[in-house]
Amino acid sequence: SAQARAVEEGKSAEELEKEQAMYAAQKLEDSLPAFLELAWAINDRDVGRTLKNACKKLFADAGVDMEQRIKRAKMIKILGEEFHAVGKLVGKAKKEDGPGTKEEIKARAEVAVMTTMAKAQGQEANDEDM
């Protein structure tokens, strides 16, 4: 057992528990990039589905004539082109800068969590709070 091993090594159960907590925290931190990748994939899929459903509603709206639906389609195309252009710029910048160190990724994740919690409680979060 863990207590028996602690006694053999001359450590108290409290010291062993502290070491185990530190080890678990390090493993969690090492896994952070994989967690973020999973979260990105889930969000990417959710946004894609939402856009697909919204576009279906825009383009199949029986309440407007075909000319209006075609205008909507052209506007969505322009919007998509703009998002694509910005995405390419951001992607290029990230390739040049890299994703950041583990510490930078962890700090961004912590800010995201704090911002989400503040908004969930009806508070506004700004850069000075983070």
Buried (B, 14 or more C-beta within 10 A) or exposed (E): EEEEEBEEEEBEEEEBBEEEEEEEEEEEEEEEEEEBEEEEEEEEEEEEEEEEEEBEEBEEEEEEEEEEBEEBEEEBEEEEEEEEEEEEEEEEEEEEEEEEEEEEBBEBBEBEEEBEEBEEEEEEBEEEEE
